[in-house]
Amino acid sequence: MRITYIHQYFSTMDSAGGVRSYIFSKYLVSKGHEVTVIASDNSLPEKYKGIKRFEVDGIKVISVKTNYTANLNFAQRISAFIKFMILSSYLALKTSPDLVFATSTPLTVAFPGLVVKFLKRVPFVFEARDLWPDVPIELGIIKNRVLIFLLKVFEKITYHFADKIVCISEGIKEKIPAPDRKKVYVPIGCDLDLFDGVRNSRWKQDAGITGGSLFVFTGAIGVANCPEYLMKAAKILKEKNENDISIALVGKGSAQEDVLKMKGKYHLDNVFMFDPVPKGKLPEILASADGGLILHGLSTTYRETASPNKFYDYIAAGLPIIFNFQGQLKDLILEKRAGCYVGYQSPEELSDVLLHISQNKKEALEFGRNARLLAERRFDLKKIVVQFEDILVECYRVGQGRCRPFPP
């Protein structure tokens, strides 16, 4: 099967960012499928920057230059999204797929998928990683009523015409207004070979972090991740002279400057900032940590539906999860005793939980063991990629007669 795979933020093991699309594409290639990825160049490794077409591990990649960065303002982001939407549509039409797959965010990646579906007469599978435009609307990022109306209409069109909708969380699956037969839950998954769950302090020592307990926050540092909430908790710990606790943020994003300002304003020498790292280097960081932080902000939809990459990395690494989101993922973590929940508007509670975990090593180790077991029993990536291939193959078989009533 020939698959055109559209992902604006496609990353490989040599670049920072989620590698779900890379792992899935690599597996599909290993099973004999031909995969062509159309991606923006902003998430690709430096060695591929400026190269329009290349191949990595058997995956054919077509790169689109969008000049996108996490620090762009709203207008600049919209411009980058539209640019990718138009150019990827043109490039996708030059491929000859049996099926087109598009993964969000942003929602605009569905447009080239729909274009290929109708003009090439092939099945279209859409993957929802976020509920756009609900989350940016709730965060106050999108305020224009006309734009909101247009995005809502496009969202309905996408869900209506997609042959299958892959949802990365049960919350997303429940909230998407589409027939149940169309929707399927496929979690991000845990790479149990990459993360072995063994603890060591090498990275912490090399980074010059001297605090006894280290809590890490990896990935995007954006408005949706509520980093000011974490900084307030760090301030409370410092005011209590709890100097044995350190917090490391590894990533970048639109709220990064605000975090640096708060760090300087409150003289937070218990907070350390690091640039994002390739996926392959993440295990050594998590091996030095005593807990993984996942914090969501004021968007109710995001807190109830998000299924962040960092959650799967943390549990694969055997880290206790300290989190403030709701939904079925919250229930699962608490049921399996794999972490601690804190209120999303209470930095005092977060500081108390960090202190509790740092002072109760035995309980923290139990949380970590339970987290690793959860990764092994529920989210083994080797099983999830098989499920993903089965979905695409079935969609292709069903769609052959419906989408191609005559030979190409």
MISEVO-568150 format. One record per residue: x, y, z of N, C-alpha, C in turn. Coordinates in steps of 0.001 Angstrom, whole numbers. Layout:
BEGIN
((X,Y,Z),(X,Y,Z),(X,Y,Z));
...
END
This chain:
BEGIN
((846,-1190,0),(0,0,0),(888,1248,0));
((532,2205,-817),(1259,3476,-869),(516,4497,-7));
((1225,5072,951),(600,5972,1923),(1256,7342,1857));
((445,8369,1679),(925,9744,1816),(574,10194,3230));
((1602,10510,4008),(1479,10770,5437),(1796,12252,5682));
((814,13040,6089),(992,14480,6250),(1096,14828,7729));
((2242,15341,8118),(2467,15742,9509),(3362,16978,9527));
((2796,18096,9920),(3538,19356,9880),(4753,19323,10808));
((4648,18613,11948),(5722,18608,12936),(6458,17268,12982));
((6659,16640,11864),(7339,15350,11789),(8763,15460,12347));
((9109,14548,13259),(10442,14516,13866),(11018,13111,13753));
((12341,13032,13777),(13024,11740,13803),(13710,11584,15159));
((14385,10481,15364),(15079,10250,16628),(16219,11240,16842));
((16644,11933,15779),(17745,12889,15884),(17268,14321,16088));
((15972,14516,16224),(15459,15865,16433),(14557,15882,17658));
((14399,17067,18237),(13540,17202,19410),(12078,17158,18978));
((11252,16539,19789),(9829,16459,19457),(9327,15027,19492));
((8013,14886,19412),(7403,13565,19410),(7733,12795,18148));
((7960,11501,18278),(8396,10680,17130),(7361,9630,16753));
((6109,9826,17157),(5051,8856,16825),(4981,8607,15321));
((4970,9676,14531),(4840,9517,13081),(6048,8804,12492));
((7219,9102,13021),(8435,8429,12549),(8380,6931,12864));
((8023,6593,14110),(7943,5189,14519),(6901,4448,13696));
((5724,5053,13526),(4659,4412,12753),(5075,4234,11298));
((5666,5269,10721),(6078,5194,9312),(7165,4146,9106));
((8111,4105,10036),(9192,3123,9942),(8636,1707,10002));
((7654,1488,10871),(7045,162,10970),(6299,-188,9685));
((5556,770,9153),(4810,518,7919),(5751,138,6779));
((6898,827,6707),(7896,501,5683),(8420,-916,5883));
((8642,-1302,7148),(9158,-2647,7437),(8166,-3737,7036));
((6887,-3379,6939),(5850,-4335,6547),(5570,-4301,5047));
((6391,-3563,4326),(6279,-3565,2873),(5489,-2429,2274));
((5012,-1505,3080),(4269,-357,2562),(5241,738,2117));
((4791,1552,1192),(5580,2696,737),(5017,3955,1388));
((5835,4644,2181),(5371,5807,2936),(6091,7062,2477));
((5303,8074,2114),(5837,9387,1766),(5299,10397,2768));
((6197,10978,3562),(5813,11963,4581),(6003,13364,4023));
((4998,14197,4190),(5104,15619,3846),(5114,16391,5150));
((6203,17133,5393),(6414,17757,6693),(7007,19140,6554));
((6823,19951,7588),(7521,21223,7689),(8964,20947,8078));
((9864,21824,7698),(11278,21598,8006),(11642,21981,9431));
((10724,22614,10183),(11105,23169,11483),(11398,22111,12540));
((10819,20912,12416),(11057,19861,13417),(12084,18830,12966));
((12640,19017,11794),(13600,18045,11267),(15000,18290,11821));
((15840,17262,11867),(17224,17447,12317),(17959,18442,11428));
((18964,19087,11980),(19717,20106,11252),(20283,19585,9931));
((20676,18302,9927),(21311,17756,8724),(20355,17697,7537));
((19038,17796,7803),(18062,17753,6716),(17487,19133,6383));
((17876,20156,7149),(17362,21501,6880),(17840,21969,5505));
((16918,22498,4726),(17260,22983,3391),(17198,21918,2316));
((16977,20662,2702),(16856,19571,1729),(15373,19309,1488));
((14941,19451,258),(13520,19327,-51),(13033,17885,-61));
((13873,16979,-482),(13499,15568,-527),(14653,14708,-24));
((14341,13783,869),(15357,12873,1367),(14669,11603,1874));
((15469,10631,2264),(14936,9372,2768),(15594,9045,4100));
((14788,8646,5094),(15317,8257,6391),(14670,6936,6799));
((15507,5920,6977),(15033,4584,7361),(13935,4066,6440));
((14085,4312,5158),(13124,3828,4174),(11908,4717,3988));
((11786,5765,4803),(10656,6700,4711),(11036,7832,3759));
((10224,8050,2747),(10459,9165,1838),(9878,10433,2464));
((10682,11474,2567),(10249,12717,3215),(10336,13874,2233));
((9240,14630,2146),(9210,15860,1360),(9096,17013,2353));
((10085,17891,2351),(10165,18954,3339),(9620,20273,2782));
((8834,20962,3610),(8254,22255,3243),(8823,23322,4173));
((9388,24378,3619),(9938,25463,4440),(8813,26409,4839));
((8561,26535,6151),(7462,27388,6635),(7932,28511,7542));
((9209,28467,7984),(9753,29472,8912),(8979,29504,10226));
((8455,28352,10623),(7684,28282,11869),(8620,28078,13062));
((8342,28815,14150),(9003,28574,15428),(7950,28680,16527));
((8267,28144,17685),(7316,28168,18798),(7107,29574,19351));
((7978,30510,18990),(7890,31863,19534),(7152,32845,18620));
((6554,32367,17539),(5808,33251,16641),(4552,33775,17324));
((4143,34988,16941),(2868,35487,17451),(1718,34831,16695));
((484,35166,17091),(-681,34475,16533),(-775,34644,15013));
((-626,35858,14538),(-738,36124,13098),(341,35368,12314));
((1544,35344,12854),(2642,34640,12184),(2408,33130,12148));
((1835,32613,13217),(1531,31179,13256),(478,30820,12207));
((-581,31620,12154),(-1634,31369,11167),(-1059,31404,9759));
((-172,32363,9520),(469,32473,8205),(1271,31216,7879));
((2018,30695,8870),(2814,29481,8663),(1911,28276,8424));
((790,28203,9158),(-146,27096,8980),(-741,27103,7571));
((-1136,28285,7121),(-1744,28406,5790),(-725,28059,4704));
((503,28520,4900),(1556,28222,3922),(1762,26722,3801));
((1845,26041,4949),(2025,24586,4901),(802,23919,4282));
((-378,24389,4618),(-1608,23815,4089),(-1626,23862,2556));
((-1253,24994,1996),(-1278,25160,538),(-183,24336,-135));
((1050,24475,366),(2168,23776,-270),(2063,22258,-116));
((1604,21801,1045),(1473,20356,1235),(357,19778,377));
((-677,20575,114),(-1752,20116,-783),(-1198,19897,-2183));
((-418,20850,-2648),(188,20755,-3977),(1120,19538,-4062));
((1975,19374,-3051),(2932,18269,-3055),(2237,16915,-2906));
((1182,16873,-2089),(452,15613,-1894),(-222,15161,-3180));
((-690,16120,-3976),(-1334,15782,-5248),(-348,15221,-6263));
((939,15452,-6038),(1947,14921,-6947),(2361,13496,-6565));
((1845,13009,-5430),(2096,11615,-5043),(982,10735,-5614));
((1175,9448,-5537),(178,8504,-6061),(-201,7502,-4975));
((-931,7953,-3962),(-1208,7074,-2824),(-2405,6152,-3023));
((-2424,5111,-2222),(-3618,4280,-2076),(-4456,4782,-899));
((-3805,5560,-7),(-4480,6106,1170),(-3720,7345,1623));
((-4448,8348,2114),(-3810,9550,2649),(-4121,9641,4141));
((-3086,9955,4906),(-3202,10053,6365),(-2694,11421,6781));
((-3465,12149,7602),(-3044,13463,8095),(-3212,13509,9599));
((-2173,13985,10290),(-2213,14044,11747),(-2084,15477,12222));
((-2967,15881,13131),(-2941,17230,13673),(-1949,17284,14849));
((-1619,18437,15377),(-2151,19745,15057),(-1250,20421,14033));
((-1700,21546,13451),(-3001,22178,13577),(-4067,21461,12738));
((-5295,21904,12901),(-6420,21305,12170),(-6266,21459,10664));
((-5546,22499,10246),(-5402,22793,8814),(-4701,21679,8039));
((-4030,20743,8736),(-3393,19637,8005),(-4434,18723,7372));
((-5687,18834,7828),(-6743,18023,7232),(-7056,18468,5811));
((-6781,19731,5503),(-7122,20259,4171),(-6423,19489,3047));
((-5082,19324,3088),(-4458,18528,2022),(-4956,17092,1992));
((-5306,16546,3157),(-5870,15198,3185),(-7185,15121,2437));
((-8031,16111,2655),(-9323,16154,1956),(-9142,16379,457));
((-8192,17233,101),(-7917,17500,-1318),(-7512,16210,-2028));
((-6604,15451,-1404),(-6144,14194,-2006),(-7282,13178,-2046));
((-8080,13130,-995),(-9203,12187,-954),(-10128,12381,-2153));
((-10498,13634,-2409),(-11484,13894,-3459),(-10883,13861,-4862));
((-9670,14383,-5018),(-9085,14440,-6354),(-8385,13151,-6755));
((-7857,12422,-5791),(-7201,11143,-6082),(-8135,9953,-5838));
((-9287,10226,-5221),(-10290,9208,-4944),(-9725,8053,-4122));
((-9149,8425,-2967),(-8581,7434,-2057),(-9120,7671,-648));
((-9079,6676,226),(-9530,6857,1610),(-8666,7877,2359));
((-9294,8607,3263),(-8619,9624,4065),(-8780,9286,5543));
((-7639,9131,6245),(-7642,8878,7684),(-7081,10115,8379));
((-7846,10635,9328),(-7423,11821,10071),(-7108,11440,11509));
((-5970,11924,12021),(-5605,11672,13409),(-5754,12954,14223));
((-6560,12883,15277),(-6791,14030,16155),(-5914,13904,17390));
((-4922,14781,17497),(-4055,14795,18676),(-4504,15863,19673));
((-5318,16772,19220),(-5867,17844,20036),(-7244,18165,19501));
((-8049,18785,20319),(-9359,19226,19828),(-9266,20681,19405));
((-8967,20858,18142),(-8938,22183,17525),(-10313,22466,16927));
((-10832,23684,17017),(-10197,24867,17612),(-10561,25098,19067));
((-11188,24130,19745),(-11676,24357,21109),(-10586,24809,22071));
((-9421,24134,22048),(-8365,24448,23003),(-7835,25874,22825));
((-7413,26294,21620),(-6934,27673,21488),(-8013,28722,21748));
((-9276,28379,21516),(-10361,29314,21842),(-10456,29492,23361));
((-10420,28387,24092),(-10521,28447,25555),(-9320,29141,26181));
((-8179,29053,25538),(-6969,29700,26047),(-6898,31176,25665));
((-7878,31627,24876),(-7895,33021,24457),(-6946,33341,23327));
((-6412,32312,22673),(-5487,32528,21561),(-6252,32934,20312));
((-7387,32289,20063),(-8255,32632,18935),(-9488,33334,19476));
((-9682,34600,19066),(-10785,35405,19585),(-11728,35909,18491));
((-11227,36006,17276),(-12024,36534,16173),(-13211,35629,15873));
((-14421,36176,15938),(-15631,35372,15787),(-15758,34761,14396));
((-15339,35506,13388),(-15420,34989,12015),(-14471,33805,11864));
((-13254,33955,12388),(-12271,32874,12304),(-12752,31655,13074));
((-13324,31875,14254),(-13855,30765,15050),(-14947,30030,14280));
((-15839,30792,13652),(-16913,30184,12861),(-16349,29337,11723));
((-15382,29888,11000),(-14791,29166,9860),(-14080,27891,10318));
((-13361,27982,11431),(-12655,26807,11942),(-13625,25725,12407));
((-14721,26146,13027),(-15734,25187,13479),(-16373,24474,12284));
((-16627,25225,11222),(-17201,24632,10012),(-16216,23638,9400));
((-14943,24048,9343),(-13937,23160,8761),(-13753,21903,9611));
((-13841,22058,10926),(-13752,20902,11819),(-14847,19885,11496));
((-16077,20375,11327),(-17207,19487,11005),(-16996,18806,9651));
((-16501,19567,8675),(-16232,19004,7347),(-15194,17880,7443));
((-14139,18138,8217),(-13075,17140,8381),(-13613,15840,8960));
((-14347,15946,10047),(-14881,14753,10703),(-15909,14035,9829));
((-16675,14816,9056),(-17714,14216,8216),(-17105,13395,7074));
((-16066,13940,6433),(-15536,13295,5232),(-14367,12345,5508));
((-13807,12380,6700),(-12747,11412,7022),(-13341,10009,7036));
((-12642,9062,6432),(-13112,7677,6423),(-12887,7010,7776));
((-11875,7481,8484),(-11598,6979,9832),(-10930,8108,10608));
((-11233,8185,11924),(-10635,9205,12782),(-9884,8497,13895));
((-8567,8642,13889),(-7721,8061,14924),(-7607,9078,16057));
((-7917,8661,17274),(-7896,9544,18441),(-6814,9067,19406));
((-5959,9991,19863),(-4858,9570,20733),(-5273,9465,22191));
((-6508,9872,22518),(-7004,9696,23889),(-8475,9320,23853));
((-8913,8675,24915),(-10329,8329,25034),(-11173,9594,25141));
((-10608,10631,25770),(-11329,11895,25901),(-11609,12540,24564));
((-10626,12527,23686),(-10808,13068,22343),(-11851,12258,21592));
((-11772,10948,21719),(-12737,10075,21042),(-14165,10377,21479));
((-14356,10609,22772),(-15697,10881,23294),(-16239,12218,22803));
((-15372,13216,22669),(-15835,14567,22374),(-15979,14870,20887));
((-15321,14106,20037),(-15435,14367,18598),(-16843,14020,18120));
((-17532,14976,17492),(-18911,14739,17023),(-18942,13956,15715));
((-18736,12659,15834),(-18754,11775,14664),(-19264,10416,15119));
((-19810,9609,14195),(-20298,8272,14556),(-19205,7420,15182));
((-19565,6601,16153),(-18596,5755,16847),(-17852,4831,15887));
((-18519,4391,14820),(-17888,3473,13865),(-16690,4113,13162));
((-16670,5441,13126),(-15570,6159,12473),(-14367,6325,13378));
((-14603,6339,14684),(-13560,6728,15630),(-12880,5499,16239));
((-11556,5618,16417),(-10800,4533,17024),(-9697,5138,17898));
((-9522,4555,19062),(-8520,5040,20020),(-7200,4309,19797));
((-6147,5095,19521),(-4803,4540,19355),(-3848,5412,20170));
((-3437,4977,21357),(-2576,5805,22211),(-1193,6021,21614));
((-478,7003,22159),(876,7312,21691),(1786,6094,21840));
((1774,5490,23003),(2565,4281,23231),(3920,4548,23863));
((4485,3503,24455),(5764,3580,25167),(6827,2756,24457));
((7954,3358,24204),(9096,2649,23623),(9866,1995,24770));
((9559,748,25029),(10123,45,26179),(11569,-386,25964));
((12037,-309,24732),(13443,-608,24455),(14310,633,24666));
((13759,1786,24337),(14504,3034,24499),(14668,3383,25975));
((13589,3208,26740),(13614,3499,28184),(13641,2174,28949));
((14638,2008,29822),(14744,739,30547),(14294,838,32003));
((13974,2049,32467),(13476,2207,33828),(14542,2125,34908));
((15826,2086,34528),(16914,1989,35494),(17362,3397,35905));
((17494,3638,37202),(17853,4952,37729),(19369,5140,37790));
((19820,6350,37472),(21199,6762,37715),(21227,8286,37727));
((22271,8872,38284),(22319,10329,38453),(23343,11006,37555));
((23797,10326,36504),(24866,10884,35668),(24478,12215,35032));
((23269,12264,34426),(22882,13504,33746),(22759,14656,34741));
((22182,14403,35890),(22014,15442,36907),(23368,15992,37342));
((24318,15112,37528),(25662,15546,37936),(26334,16346,36829));
((26216,15859,35594),(26828,16561,34460),(26205,17941,34257));
((24901,18069,34595),(24199,19346,34425),(24450,20301,35581));
((25154,19851,36611),(25462,20712,37746),(24301,20915,38701));
((23369,19966,38726),(22220,20051,39626),(22565,19308,40912));
((22563,20043,42018),(23037,19468,43279),(21913,19070,44234));
((20681,19496,43971),(19565,19155,44846),(19363,17654,44938));
((18909,17171,46086),(18752,15746,46288),(17692,15120,45418));
((16555,15812,45236),(15451,15300,44416),(15270,16177,43179));
((15116,15514,42040),(14961,16242,40779),(13636,15884,40123));
((12871,16904,39766),(11614,16714,39046),(11750,17386,37681));
((11331,16675,36638),(11545,17166,35279),(10227,17477,34588));
((10298,18488,33747),(9192,18857,32866),(9787,18923,31471));
((9376,18009,30594),(9949,17958,29248),(8909,18343,28205));
((9397,18840,27063),(8493,19149,25950),(8150,20623,25864));
((6996,20902,25244),(6587,22274,24962),(6389,23080,26237));
((6936,24296,26236),(6719,25232,27336),(5798,26316,26791));
((4516,25998,26717),(3536,26907,26120),(2465,27304,27108));
((1570,28167,26649),(481,28655,27494),(-372,27497,27995));
((-625,26522,27123),(-1478,25389,27492),(-873,24551,28609));
((459,24645,28800),(1148,23840,29792),(1296,24529,31145));
((787,25766,31242),(719,26472,32525),(2058,26509,33271));
((3148,26954,32635),(4448,26929,33319),(4528,27895,34499));
((3724,28985,34487),(3781,29915,35615),(3328,29253,36909));
((2450,28277,36779),(1969,27490,37919),(3126,26729,38566));
((3986,26159,37713),(5160,25435,38199),(6150,26388,38849));
((6342,27567,38258),(7290,28534,38802),(6825,29056,40165));
((5534,29195,40328),(5004,29630,41630),(5250,28557,42691));
((5113,27294,42300),(5405,26200,43229),(6880,26206,43610));
((7759,26466,42627),(9199,26543,42901),(9494,27692,43855));
((8786,28798,43694),(8962,29963,44575),(8557,29617,46012));
((7462,28892,46162),(6996,28480,47492),(8037,27585,48165));
((8604,26640,47399),(9630,25747,47949),(10864,26529,48393));
((11234,27516,47602),(12397,28331,47953),(12128,29142,49218));
((10912,29708,49323),(10556,30488,50507),(10529,29631,51765));
((10269,28334,51618),(10264,27408,52756),(11658,26841,53037));
((12651,27294,52237),(14031,26817,52372),(14162,25313,52113));
((13295,24815,51239),(13393,23409,50830),(14376,23326,49663));
((15649,23435,49995),(16691,23546,48975),(17146,22202,48424));
((16524,21128,48883),(16916,19796,48423),(16089,19340,47222));
((15262,20250,46698),(14403,19914,45557),(14767,20813,44383));
((15018,20202,43239),(15318,20933,42005),(14293,20597,40929));
((14056,21558,40051),(13117,21388,38940),(13850,21715,37641));
((13788,20802,36682),(14436,21015,35387),(13382,21059,34284));
((13388,22119,33488),(12521,22230,32319),(13379,22003,31084));
((13008,21000,30303),(13770,20649,29105),(12853,20835,27898));
((12999,21957,27208),(12125,22241,26076),(12127,23710,25739));
((11188,24086,24886),(11035,25493,24516),(9590,25717,24104));
((9229,26980,23925),(7867,27287,23528),(7522,28741,23734));
((6279,29068,23476),(5831,30460,23490),(5893,31112,24866));
((5864,30299,25934),(5895,30844,27293),(7293,30804,27907));
((8283,30444,27119),(9636,30280,27646),(10198,31583,28215));
((9965,32689,27525),(10469,33987,27996),(9844,34370,29327));
((8552,34102,29480),(7869,34400,30746),(8462,33584,31894));
((8794,32341,31614),(9394,31480,32627),(10760,32022,33051));
((11561,32433,32076),(12883,32984,32380),(12770,34267,33198));
((11767,35091,32889),(11563,36327,33650),(11194,36024,35094));
((10310,35035,35298),(9917,34653,36655),(11095,34050,37417));
((11890,33272,36727),(13069,32672,37355),(14022,33758,37858));
((14205,34810,37025),(15080,35901,37422),(14470,36787,38494));
((13199,37086,38350),(12511,37975,39293),(12514,37419,40711));
((12264,36098,40821),(12172,35489,42148),(13450,34761,42560));
((14515,34919,41746),(15823,34321,42053),(15690,32815,42327));
((15054,32139,41389),(14759,30713,41560),(15960,29860,41124));
((16923,29720,42037),(18088,28897,41728),(17787,27412,41857));
((16529,27081,42196),(16108,25681,42218),(15459,25252,40906));
((15415,26176,39932),(14853,25888,38611),(15961,25957,37567));
((16034,24926,36717),(17066,24851,35684),(16392,24740,34319));
((16917,25477,33351),(16337,25495,32005),(17319,24877,31015));
((16798,23984,30167),(17629,23327,29158),(16917,23331,27811));
((17694,23402,26757),(17130,23319,25406),(16550,21923,25176));
((15594,21822,24259),(15048,20496,23944),(16132,19579,23401));
((15961,18290,23622),(16952,17305,23176),(16287,16288,22255));
((17057,15647,21396),(16502,14563,20573),(15942,13454,21445));
((14973,12736,20917),(14331,11666,21668),(15341,10662,22213));
((16355,10383,21420),(17337,9386,21819),(18139,9764,23050));
((18171,11065,23397),(18926,11512,24572),(18046,11703,25798));
((16735,11557,25614),(15812,11762,26720),(15948,10721,27838));
((16227,9441,27533),(16331,8440,28606),(17336,8789,29698));
((18493,9361,29331),(19494,9660,30352),(19024,10790,31271));
((18193,11700,30751),(17643,12760,31593),(16633,12192,32574));
((15711,11390,32060),(14670,10828,32915),(15232,9833,33923));
((16344,9181,33589),(16967,8241,34522),(17496,8945,35763));
((17766,10255,35655),(18279,11027,36789),(17168,11645,37623));
((15930,11530,37162),(14821,12235,37805),(14123,11372,38849));
((13439,12063,39767),(12651,11401,40798),(11152,11507,40532));
((10778,12265,39507),(9376,12404,39153),(9230,13209,37877));
((8141,12958,37148),(7867,13666,35902),(6642,14548,36052));
((6745,15788,35608),(5672,16774,35740),(4879,16915,34453));
((3554,16862,34567),(2657,17133,33445),(1609,18123,33948));
((1659,19345,33423),(788,20406,33919),(22,21039,32768));
((-1278,21158,32932),(-2134,21779,31933),(-2804,23009,32524));
((-3077,23986,31654),(-3562,25274,32111),(-5064,25418,32185));
((-5552,26558,31707),(-6939,26946,31930),(-7939,26332,30964));
((-7483,25638,29943),(-8406,25031,28985),(-8985,23739,29558));
((-10283,23757,29817),(-10955,22566,30341),(-10864,21409,29352));
((-11058,21722,28082),(-10989,20687,27049),(-9621,20025,27031));
((-8564,20826,27122),(-7206,20287,27092),(-6947,19399,28303));
((-7394,19846,29486),(-7170,19065,30700),(-7915,17733,30659));
((-9058,17697,29982),(-9879,16490,29961),(-9536,15538,28823));
((-8806,16019,27826),(-8590,15185,26637),(-7128,14963,26260));
((-6222,15786,26749),(-4828,15698,26300),(-4195,14372,26690));
((-3308,13909,25822),(-2554,12670,26062),(-1116,12934,25622));
((-365,13683,26438),(948,14184,26010),(2006,13102,25858));
((2928,13352,24942),(4051,12434,24722),(4807,12173,26011));
((4970,13229,26817),(5783,13095,28027),(5209,12063,28997));
((3891,11886,29024),(3305,10886,29905),(3859,9503,29584));
((3913,9154,28317),(4376,7829,27893),(5878,7667,28110));
((6626,8769,27931),(8062,8721,28218),(8304,8511,29711));
((7561,9245,30538),(7741,9150,31989),(7455,7742,32511));
((6325,7182,32090),(5987,5863,32646),(6909,4777,32096));
((7358,4936,30851),(8322,3982,30300),(9637,4038,31079));
((9980,5246,31553),(11205,5424,32333),(11011,5058,33797));
((9781,4692,34182),(9516,4311,35560),(9496,5473,36525));
((8978,6625,36061),(8904,7810,36916),(7513,7985,37511));
((7414,8399,38771),(6120,8810,39317),(5607,10028,38549));
((4324,10079,38282),(3737,11181,37532),(3110,12184,38497));
((3486,13444,38386),(2843,14519,39145),(2078,15335,38115));
((747,15364,38224),(-67,15913,37141),(-1287,16658,37681));
((-1888,17486,36804),(-3062,18257,37219),(-4205,18199,36198));
((-4198,17170,35334),(-5259,17077,34332),(-6349,16110,34784));
((-7478,16143,34084),(-8593,15260,34403),(-8766,14197,33319));
((-9912,13532,33330),(-10217,12558,32292),(-9819,11148,32671));
((-9930,10258,31699),(-9689,8840,31944),(-8235,8534,32264));
((-7315,9361,31744),(-5902,9155,32043),(-5625,9415,33532));
((-6294,10424,34086),(-6184,10697,35519),(-6646,9485,36322));
((-7817,8956,35964),(-8368,7798,36683),(-7424,6606,36620));
((-6792,6413,35465),(-5887,5281,35280),(-4638,5426,36155));
((-4067,6616,36186),(-2858,6843,36993),(-3137,6608,38472));
((-4262,7128,38939),(-4596,6974,40348),(-4963,5528,40686));
((-5669,4878,39775),(-6049,3478,40004),(-4826,2591,40124));
((-3824,2845,39287),(-2616,2016,39268),(-1547,2513,40241));
((-1855,3570,40995),(-905,4172,41939),(436,4452,41263));
((334,5193,40154),(1529,5537,39388),(1909,7003,39525));
((1221,7750,40396),(1540,9156,40553),(581,9881,41461));
((709,11217,41477),(-86,12064,42366),(-787,13165,41576));
((-2046,13381,41899),(-2838,14440,41270),(-2816,15690,42144));
((-2723,16862,41484),(-2803,18146,42184),(-3807,19040,41461));
((-4429,19950,42196),(-5368,20882,41588),(-4668,21830,40624));
((-5311,22113,39497),(-4638,22886,38447),(-4476,24367,38793));
((-5101,24837,39866),(-4964,26241,40267),(-4316,26380,41639));
((-3606,25351,42054),(-3049,25368,43407),(-1552,25062,43408));
((-702,26073,43205),(746,25843,43271),(1191,25403,44666));
((435,25795,45696),(756,25350,47053),(654,23830,47154));
((-417,23284,46571),(-599,21835,46587),(503,21136,45810));
((908,21719,44681),(1988,21137,43890),(3285,21120,44690));
((3595,22210,45366),(4821,22257,46166),(4775,21220,47286));
((3604,21020,47886),(3459,20016,48946),(3689,18601,48418));
((3177,18328,47219),(3340,16998,46633),(4804,16739,46285));
((5487,17738,45725),(6910,17581,45412),(7709,17317,46680));
((7359,18017,47731),(8047,17819,49009),(7758,16425,49564));
((6514,15994,49452),(6129,14676,49961),(6888,13564,49241));
((6958,13641,47927),(7650,12603,47156),(9146,12606,47466));
((9716,13795,47614),(11150,13869,47907),(11490,13306,49280));
((10529,13356,50208),(10769,12879,51568),(10311,11440,51790));
((9611,10873,50832),(9092,9509,50967),(9574,8659,49794));
((10838,8296,49851),(11481,7591,48742),(10841,6229,48465));
((10437,5542,49508),(9847,4220,49320),(8554,4304,48526));
((7718,5272,48873),(6464,5459,48141),(6731,5888,46704));
((7732,6763,46527),(8091,7223,45185),(8556,6061,44316));
((9343,5153,44892),(9804,3976,44145),(8642,3074,43756));
((7662,2964,44655),(6480,2162,44337),(5703,2789,43178));
((5523,4102,43215),(4859,4808,42108),(5592,4540,40793));
((6935,4602,40857),(7739,4399,39655),(7607,2988,39101));
((7633,1999,39980),(7464,608,39534),(6089,403,38912));
((5076,987,39531),(3723,868,38990),(3601,1554,37632));
((4291,2678,37484),(4271,3395,36206),(4873,2535,35098));
((6004,1905,35388),(6646,1049,34385),(5764,-144,34035));
((5119,-745,35035),(4205,-1857,34764),(3040,-1411,33887));
((2546,-207,34137),(1466,346,33311),(1927,487,31864));
((3143,970,31681),(3706,1105,30335),(3785,-257,29635));
((4246,-1261,30359),(4443,-2589,29774),(3116,-3280,29455));
((2135,-3107,30322),(893,-3868,30180),(-155,-3177,29310));
((-111,-1847,29239),(-1178,-1132,28531),(-712,-356,27304));
((564,21,27253),(978,963,26227),(2250,554,25486));
((2447,-735,25319),(3621,-1232,24593),(3539,-809,23127));
((4493,-6,22704),(4484,553,21351),(4529,-530,20273));
((5165,-1652,20565),(5261,-2738,19584),(3885,-3294,19228));
((2962,-3260,20184),(1600,-3726,19924),(768,-2638,19252));
((1039,-1396,19615),(248,-279,19098),(504,-47,17604));
((1745,-231,17153),(2026,-35,15727),(1307,-1083,14877));
((1157,-2285,15421),(415,-3333,14706),(-1050,-2927,14582));
((-1624,-2426,15664),(-3003,-1942,15642),(-3175,-833,14604));
((-2205,78,14557),(-2274,1200,13611),(-2264,696,12172));
((-1369,-236,11858),(-1317,-775,10495),(-2630,-1458,10140));
((-3193,-2214,11063),(-4456,-2913,10808),(-5564,-1925,10449));
((-5583,-778,11125),(-6608,242,10865),(-6469,792,9444));
((-5237,1106,9062),(-5018,1653,7716),(-5339,624,6633));
((-4910,-609,6837),(-5165,-1660,5844),(-6659,-1893,5684));
((-7379,-1954,6796),(-8821,-2167,6742),(-9521,-995,6057));
((-9084,218,6370),(-9678,1396,5737),(-9437,1386,4233));
((-8259,967,3837),(-7936,877,2413),(-8810,-169,1722));
((-8961,-1319,2343),(-9763,-2393,1736),(-11225,-1988,1594));
((-11760,-1377,2634),(-13158,-927,2593),(-13329,183,1567));
((-12316,1067,1497),(-12427,2227,622),(-12142,1959,-833));
((-11561,817,-1151),(-11229,530,-2547),(-12447,619,-3453));
((-13510,-34,-3069),(-14720,-8,-3896),(-15448,1312,-3830));
((-15474,1931,-2614),(-16252,3154,-2450),(-15557,4361,-3069));
((-14231,4426,-2901),(-13506,5609,-3364),(-13005,5478,-4798));
((-12890,4231,-5295),(-12357,4052,-6641),(-13286,3174,-7461));
((-14377,3742,-7925),(-15332,2955,-8693),(-14818,2626,-10092));
((-13724,3259,-10467),(-13146,2940,-11777),(-11628,2909,-11627));
((-10945,2161,-12482),(-9475,2044,-12361),(-8804,3400,-12498));
((-7700,3641,-11768),(-6984,4921,-11888),(-6351,5048,-13258));
END
